[in-house]
Amino acid sequence: MRHYGNEEKIDANRLNLKDEVVSINRVTKVVKGGKNMSFAALVVIGDPAEGVVGYGSGKAKEVPQAIRKGIESAKKNLHKVNLTESTIPHQVLGHFGAGQVMLKPAPEGTGVIAGKTVRAVMTAAGVQNVLTKSLGSANPHNVIKATFDALIQLRNKAEVAALRGKAVEEL
């Protein structure tokens, strides 16, 4: 996953975080005495008002514990997303492994046009109008990581102006 300059730590306690379970996977390990079952949960959390979103995964013998561990993991992995009003500033393509996710800005009233996994991330981030397409891998883990890769690449006008050494009005 790419990392850019704006990686300051986000305090999870002061945010109004909502969580959504994206996938629960039953994992079986075969051991000498039989089979050991456990559950892996993939969770997305976010504060739509702040444009902050994160994901995490947790494993445990029971589903509720796995979800709780996933939420704890997600709180340590929060990112601020650059948004313009209710959509994203520009089109972007995120990659992770074989997963690719394209995000495209959409006009007011479009809604979130996305599959289950990408929709969870977009609604948690507070994006209300966006067109998305998941290309390649359909594995939720890869799709979520590709979506986060795309969200991290988003730049607002002020950042682009600063990079180019121009005033925002010149763009």
C-alpha positions as CSV (number, residue, x, y, z in Angstrom):
1,M,0.0,0.0,0.0
2,R,1.2,3.5,-0.8
3,H,1.9,6.0,1.9
4,Y,2.0,9.7,1.3
5,G,3.0,12.7,3.5
6,N,-0.2,13.2,5.4
7,E,0.1,10.2,7.7
8,E,-0.4,11.8,11.1
9,K,-2.0,9.7,13.7
10,I,-5.8,10.0,14.0
11,D,-7.3,9.8,17.5
12,A,-10.1,7.2,17.3
13,N,-11.6,8.2,20.7
14,R,-12.8,11.7,19.6
15,L,-14.5,10.4,16.4
16,N,-18.1,9.1,16.1
17,L,-17.1,5.8,14.5
18,K,-19.6,3.5,12.8
19,D,-18.6,-0.1,12.0
20,E,-19.7,-2.5,9.3
21,V,-18.7,-6.1,8.9
22,V,-17.7,-6.8,5.3
23,S,-17.0,-10.5,5.4
24,I,-16.9,-13.3,7.9
25,N,-14.8,-16.3,6.9
26,R,-14.9,-19.7,8.7
27,V,-11.4,-21.0,8.9
28,T,-10.7,-24.7,9.7
29,K,-7.2,-25.9,10.8
30,V,-6.8,-29.7,10.6
31,V,-4.8,-30.9,13.6
32,K,-4.0,-34.4,15.1
33,G,-7.1,-34.5,17.2
34,G,-9.5,-33.3,14.5
35,K,-10.5,-29.9,13.2
36,N,-10.0,-26.5,14.9
37,M,-12.6,-24.0,13.7
38,S,-12.1,-20.3,14.0
39,F,-13.6,-17.2,12.4
40,A,-11.9,-14.3,10.5
41,A,-13.9,-11.0,10.3
42,L,-13.1,-8.1,8.0
43,V,-14.4,-4.9,9.4
44,V,-14.6,-1.3,8.0
45,I,-15.1,1.6,10.4
46,G,-15.4,5.3,9.7
47,D,-16.8,8.7,10.6
48,P,-18.7,10.0,7.6
49,A,-18.9,13.5,9.0
50,E,-15.0,13.7,9.3
51,G,-14.1,11.8,6.2
52,V,-12.1,9.3,8.2
53,V,-12.1,5.6,7.4
54,G,-10.2,2.5,8.4
55,Y,-10.3,-1.3,8.1
56,G,-9.1,-4.2,10.1
57,S,-9.4,-8.0,10.5
58,G,-9.7,-10.1,13.5
59,K,-9.6,-13.9,14.1
60,A,-11.2,-15.7,17.1
61,K,-13.0,-18.9,18.0
62,E,-16.4,-17.1,18.0
63,V,-17.8,-14.5,15.6
64,P,-18.4,-11.6,18.1
65,Q,-14.9,-11.8,19.4
66,A,-13.5,-11.8,15.8
67,I,-15.6,-8.7,15.0
68,R,-14.4,-6.9,18.2
69,K,-10.8,-7.7,17.3
70,G,-11.4,-6.4,13.8
71,I,-12.8,-3.1,15.1
72,E,-9.8,-2.7,17.5
73,S,-7.4,-3.4,14.5
74,A,-9.3,-0.9,12.3
75,K,-9.0,1.8,14.9
76,K,-5.2,1.6,14.6
77,N,-5.4,2.0,10.8
78,L,-7.5,5.1,10.2
79,H,-7.0,7.4,7.2
80,K,-8.3,10.9,6.4
81,V,-9.9,11.1,2.9
82,N,-9.9,14.2,0.8
83,L,-13.5,14.8,-0.3
84,T,-15.2,17.6,-2.2
85,E,-18.7,18.2,-0.8
86,S,-20.4,14.8,-1.3
87,T,-18.1,13.1,-3.8
88,I,-14.4,12.6,-4.6
89,P,-12.1,15.3,-6.2
90,H,-11.0,13.2,-9.3
91,Q,-11.0,9.8,-10.9
92,V,-8.5,7.3,-9.4
93,L,-7.4,3.7,-9.7
94,G,-6.2,1.8,-6.7
95,H,-4.2,-1.4,-6.8
96,F,-3.5,-4.2,-4.3
97,G,-2.3,-7.6,-5.4
98,A,-4.7,-8.7,-8.2
99,G,-7.4,-6.3,-6.9
100,Q,-8.0,-3.0,-8.7
101,V,-10.7,-0.5,-7.8
102,M,-11.6,2.5,-9.9
103,L,-13.4,5.4,-8.2
104,K,-15.0,8.1,-10.3
105,P,-16.7,11.4,-9.1
106,A,-20.4,11.6,-9.7
107,P,-22.9,14.5,-9.6
108,E,-25.3,15.1,-6.8
109,G,-28.2,12.6,-6.6
110,T,-26.2,9.7,-8.1
111,G,-25.7,7.8,-4.8
112,V,-23.0,5.2,-4.2
113,I,-22.8,2.9,-7.2
114,A,-20.6,0.1,-5.8
115,G,-20.4,-3.5,-4.9
116,K,-20.8,-4.7,-1.3
117,T,-17.2,-4.3,-0.3
118,V,-16.4,-1.0,-1.9
119,R,-19.8,0.4,-0.8
120,A,-18.9,-0.3,2.9
121,V,-15.7,1.7,2.6
122,M,-17.4,4.6,0.7
123,T,-20.3,5.0,3.1
124,A,-18.0,4.8,6.1
125,A,-15.8,7.5,4.5
126,G,-18.9,9.8,4.0
127,V,-18.9,9.7,0.2
128,Q,-22.5,10.1,-1.0
129,N,-22.1,10.2,-4.8
130,V,-19.5,8.1,-6.5
131,L,-19.2,5.6,-9.4
132,T,-16.9,2.6,-8.7
133,K,-15.8,-0.5,-10.5
134,S,-13.9,-3.4,-9.0
135,L,-11.6,-4.9,-11.6
136,G,-9.7,-8.1,-11.1
137,S,-9.8,-9.9,-7.7
138,A,-13.2,-10.2,-6.0
139,N,-11.5,-11.2,-2.7
140,P,-12.8,-8.8,-0.1
141,H,-9.4,-8.3,1.5
142,N,-7.7,-7.4,-1.8
143,V,-10.7,-5.2,-2.8
144,I,-10.7,-3.2,0.5
145,K,-6.9,-2.7,0.3
146,A,-7.2,-1.5,-3.3
147,T,-10.0,0.9,-2.4
148,F,-7.8,2.3,0.4
149,D,-4.9,2.6,-2.0
150,A,-7.3,4.7,-4.3
151,L,-8.6,6.8,-1.4
152,I,-5.0,7.6,-0.2
153,Q,-4.1,8.8,-3.7
154,L,-6.9,11.4,-3.8
155,R,-5.6,15.0,-3.8
156,N,-7.6,18.2,-3.1
157,K,-6.9,21.4,-5.1
158,A,-4.8,23.0,-2.3
159,E,-2.4,20.0,-2.2
160,V,-2.0,19.9,-6.0
161,A,-1.4,23.7,-6.1
162,A,1.2,23.3,-3.3
163,L,3.0,20.5,-5.3
164,R,3.1,22.6,-8.4
165,G,4.0,25.8,-6.6
166,K,1.0,27.7,-7.8
167,A,-2.0,29.4,-6.2
168,V,-5.3,27.5,-6.1
169,E,-6.9,30.0,-8.5
170,E,-4.3,29.2,-11.2
171,L,-5.4,25.6,-11.5
